[in-house]
């Protein structure tokens, strides 16, 4: 089952004409050529990885657990496990797994968003047995999930939805299975930093007027999750249209729709450089960024591509 991308429904407006980035100011536009000059100064090299070499038919999601890389194959209905040399060392495949996409995990536990089952599977990554099946927190027609995180005794997940009133950060207590919502209406991604703190990056600002309601691109802010509340940390450059992200070495690394690039910003939201740019004909609306073995992996879920950014 191939993915259907619903990017904030019909209400999202995307502008590719310019990008305001000077110290949070929205009044100054980045000139057309300067972004590419920054990209040329990158110390990273981008290489497209072969899905055939990785024994994958498609790209669904990924996670790193105990220095092993887990990649899901939505088409084949399995999860592959790799060592630091990207060699296949294990496969998790069984009839109970239909269409695995995003992954999260810690210790012996692997959590899998299965679009076919409309559930989250809790799998013992050593025995490959399904421990439990957790239903989606809300009933969603063809959802496109953006992020899944397990922290302590809770799962956190976000998704892209054309049903704006259901777009939230959901928290599922793994013991009681109680579902709660964090903050107001939200569409974006949520991840842990290297110190175990939770952060959320909104993909568009929520708006409501007399005629419509939705999320509009152009406003990206990074929030810290504190006591089940969103506390704004920094507003990112205007119209950057940041999608998935990593927090590494006091930098924000994000895949941006604008200029189809992976860029690095400081914690004040100032653009530092571009790590890689991609073919504009293959802009991915729901990428996954991972750090593995000092590489940054860009999982292109829409076009089934994996790029490795290495120094």
Protein Blocks (a to p, Z undefined) as FASTA:
>chain_A
ZZdddehijmbccdfkbccfeghiakbccdfklmmmmmmmpcbdcddddfklnopabdfb
dcdeehiacdddfknopacdddfkopafbdcddfklmbdcbdcdehjbccdddfklopac
dddfklopafbdcddfbdcehiadfbdcdehjaccdddddfblklgccddddfklopacd
ehjdddddddddfkopacdddfbdcdddfkbgcddehiacddddeehiacdfbdcdehkl
pabdddeehiacdddfehpiaddddfkopafbdfbdcdfklccfbbcdddeehiacdddf
knopaddddZZ
